[in-house]
């Protein structure tokens, strides 16, 4: 995983060692070449994966709940207080 770091006022990428060295090198080379659109698409895909995992965990806890209840419990369990306030204001 790549993380951004500031060293001596210069922004750089630092690799967290969770992959084999060949994959890390590929990521180091590829990320700077990605367009903003590609990076945003990747973030959106990661967010969707997290949402699906959260829903799956709620379904395991409440196997008889319908989809409306499942989503409601996921929001109650995983949404930050700030997100809850933002939804209430809408």
Secondary structure, DSSP 8 states (H G I E B T S, - for coil): -EEEEEETTEEEEEE-S-S-HHHHHHHHHHHTTS-HHHHHHHHHHHHHHHHHHHHHHHHHH-TT--HHHHHHHHHHHHS-HHHHHHHHH-
